[in-house]
Amino acid sequence: MNIGVDVDEVLADFVPALIAFHNTAYQTSFTREQFSSYRFWEVWGGTREQAIEKVYLFYQTSYFQQIVPVKGSQRELEKLKSFGPENSFYIITSRQKDISEATNSWVKQHFPNIFSEIFFTNHYSRSGKVKTKKEICEILEIDLLVEDSLDYALECSAPSRRILLLDCPWNQKNPMPPEIQRVFSWSEIAEEIFKNP
């Protein structure tokens, strides 16, 4: 089975690190629960372009460099890799190509020997072409995608592809198509993958 895995909020606890940066730099007091949208300008105000600039500033800080893995992700992926050698794991992230080197290093550090390759869609970038996650899923013939964005989950859903949507404040809209299943932890993600090889 070909399994696609997102980075931010699925492997990397991005939003808490971004909030810590934002609260310090701009004297705000945001919490994760307030992020009902992943379009950050809809949460903290300003324009889309200003939000992109803020995130690029965040990339230059220790807050970004010290992002921790999502709880349970390392343990469960190691189990899945050990017990399901027939499965291939790919990272499909909306991160910008500008931070591909930092992303590759972070993945190597925290998830060694798990992923075959990392694909960047380059969304919210200052430059370069953007790909869709759906395009990448189709090229790789992804059977199952682990995602936190409902928009990307809907874009990538197909009768032949299951989506496991990791529960977050910004993906609470319902109803969802039957191909998309809400999950609440990495242990539940692993259980679903083992159950439906």
Wavefront OBJ file of the C-alpha trace (Angstrom):
o trace
v 0.000 0.000 0.000
v 1.235 3.512 -0.825
v 0.692 5.834 2.132
v 0.968 9.627 1.943
v 1.607 11.605 5.126
v 1.392 15.362 5.609
v 4.059 17.170 7.687
v 2.571 20.079 9.608
v 0.161 19.034 12.370
v 0.483 15.372 11.325
v 4.216 14.826 11.877
v 5.317 18.252 13.153
v 3.591 20.304 15.857
v 3.759 23.442 13.694
v 0.915 25.595 15.035
v 1.984 25.572 18.724
v 5.502 26.676 17.663
v 4.083 29.361 15.354
v 1.797 30.604 18.148
v 4.717 30.825 20.594
v 6.644 32.879 18.020
v 3.666 35.118 17.210
v 2.724 35.729 20.848
v 6.310 36.744 21.651
v 6.988 38.823 18.534
v 3.622 40.598 18.340
v 2.500 40.592 22.008
v -0.581 38.466 21.286
v -2.110 35.667 23.370
v -3.405 33.176 20.826
v -4.090 29.538 21.675
v -4.320 26.541 19.339
v -8.091 26.304 19.919
v -8.521 29.769 18.370
v -7.162 28.548 15.031
v -10.515 27.690 13.479
v -8.876 28.332 10.087
v -5.465 27.376 8.701
v -5.518 30.589 6.652
v -3.608 32.355 9.378
v -4.657 35.886 8.332
v -8.261 34.865 9.143
v -7.147 34.206 12.735
v -4.637 36.964 13.537
v -5.763 39.611 11.010
v -3.967 41.394 8.204
v -3.677 40.282 4.598
v -2.684 36.952 3.067
v 0.629 38.502 1.955
v 1.363 39.787 5.481
v 0.653 36.326 6.904
v 3.082 34.758 4.403
v 5.765 37.271 5.455
v 5.167 36.484 9.147
v 5.518 32.754 8.490
v 8.761 33.365 6.559
v 10.066 35.344 9.571
v 9.071 32.403 11.784
v 11.184 30.089 9.572
v 14.283 32.065 10.557
v 13.787 31.528 14.303
v 14.582 28.848 16.858
v 10.812 28.357 17.290
v 10.740 26.798 13.817
v 14.028 24.935 14.188
v 12.882 23.315 17.441
v 9.438 22.075 16.351
v 8.639 18.793 18.072
v 6.991 15.745 16.477
v 3.260 15.207 16.949
v 2.596 12.949 19.933
v 2.805 9.253 19.026
v 3.849 9.834 15.404
v 7.396 8.481 15.739
v 6.429 5.368 17.706
v 3.492 4.415 15.472
v 5.328 5.033 12.199
v 8.243 2.898 13.362
v 5.762 0.111 14.174
v 4.003 0.485 10.841
v 7.300 0.400 8.961
v 8.533 -2.681 10.881
v 5.343 -4.711 10.668
v 4.234 -3.684 7.210
v 7.304 -3.818 4.956
v 4.993 -4.006 1.933
v 3.836 -0.434 2.704
v 5.635 2.545 1.152
v 5.486 5.899 2.976
v 5.745 9.263 1.213
v 5.579 12.773 2.638
v 3.226 15.087 0.755
v 3.438 18.564 2.254
v 2.142 21.991 1.275
v 5.382 23.482 2.624
v 7.359 25.802 0.389
v 10.398 24.631 -1.544
v 12.298 27.468 0.199
v 12.367 25.343 3.357
v 12.955 21.980 1.688
v 16.456 21.649 3.160
v 15.266 22.391 6.719
v 12.317 20.028 6.252
v 14.498 17.200 4.942
v 16.876 17.600 7.893
v 14.015 17.622 10.402
v 12.467 14.487 8.890
v 15.830 12.682 8.862
v 16.371 13.605 12.498
v 12.945 12.584 13.790
v 11.781 9.929 11.295
v 14.916 8.179 10.000
v 14.384 5.469 7.364
v 10.592 5.828 7.293
v 9.848 7.810 4.143
v 10.827 6.977 0.564
v 10.603 10.587 -0.616
v 9.332 14.072 0.295
v 7.119 16.038 -2.108
v 6.515 19.808 -1.688
v 3.461 21.466 -3.236
v 4.943 24.954 -2.559
v 1.692 26.563 -1.339
v 1.815 30.057 0.202
v 5.241 30.576 -1.336
v 6.911 33.796 -2.360
v 7.947 32.210 -5.661
v 7.927 29.098 -7.811
v 5.267 26.832 -9.231
v 2.558 25.304 -7.072
v 1.412 21.701 -7.414
v -1.718 20.232 -5.891
v -1.668 17.428 -3.374
v -4.131 15.614 -5.623
v -1.641 15.652 -8.519
v 1.047 14.146 -6.298
v -1.342 11.533 -4.882
v -2.229 10.464 -8.404
v 1.391 10.306 -9.608
v 2.348 8.164 -6.583
v -0.883 6.109 -6.706
v -1.526 6.888 -3.029
v -3.996 4.451 -1.449
v -4.249 6.219 1.904
v -3.454 9.815 2.928
v -3.006 11.098 6.482
v -3.930 14.785 6.498
v -5.102 17.562 8.840
v -6.513 19.990 6.257
v -10.118 19.348 5.290
v -9.569 21.336 2.064
v -6.700 19.056 0.995
v -8.591 15.978 2.196
v -11.562 16.904 -0.002
v -9.270 17.723 -2.934
v -7.506 14.343 -2.676
v -10.501 12.151 -1.879
v -11.362 9.499 -4.436
v -13.336 6.236 -4.327
v -10.051 4.295 -4.426
v -8.232 6.443 -1.830
v -8.930 6.597 1.893
v -8.181 9.770 3.840
v -7.537 9.772 7.578
v -8.210 13.308 8.828
v -6.425 14.042 12.101
v -8.835 16.032 14.274
v -7.839 19.718 14.661
v -9.706 22.975 15.420
v -9.440 24.070 11.754
v -11.077 20.955 10.211
v -14.399 20.819 12.036
v -16.765 21.351 9.084
v -19.154 18.525 8.313
v -20.449 16.437 6.635
v -17.557 14.647 4.961
v -17.575 12.114 2.110
v -17.302 8.441 3.133
v -13.675 8.253 1.909
v -12.657 10.683 4.685
v -12.504 9.344 8.226
v -11.810 11.535 11.255
v -9.163 10.162 13.638
v -7.974 11.515 16.971
v -4.463 10.135 17.513
v -1.553 8.374 15.868
v -2.457 5.130 17.636
v -5.859 5.302 15.908
v -4.167 6.043 12.561
v -1.926 2.975 12.969
v -4.908 0.845 13.979
v -6.800 1.893 10.838
v -3.805 1.104 8.605
v -3.259 -2.323 10.232
v -6.990 -3.068 10.035
v -7.275 -2.251 6.334
v -3.980 -3.201 4.707
l 1 2 3 4 5 6 7 8 9 10 11 12 13 14 15 16 17 18 19 20 21 22 23 24 25 26 27 28 29 30 31 32 33 34 35 36 37 38 39 40 41 42 43 44 45 46 47 48 49 50 51 52 53 54 55 56 57 58 59 60 61 62 63 64 65 66 67 68 69 70 71 72 73 74 75 76 77 78 79 80 81 82 83 84 85 86 87 88 89 90 91 92 93 94 95 96 97 98 99 100 101 102 103 104 105 106 107 108 109 110 111 112 113 114 115 116 117 118 119 120 121 122 123 124 125 126 127 128 129 130 131 132 133 134 135 136 137 138 139 140 141 142 143 144 145 146 147 148 149 150 151 152 153 154 155 156 157 158 159 160 161 162 163 164 165 166 167 168 169 170 171 172 173 174 175 176 177 178 179 180 181 182 183 184 185 186 187 188 189 190 191 192 193 194 195 196 197
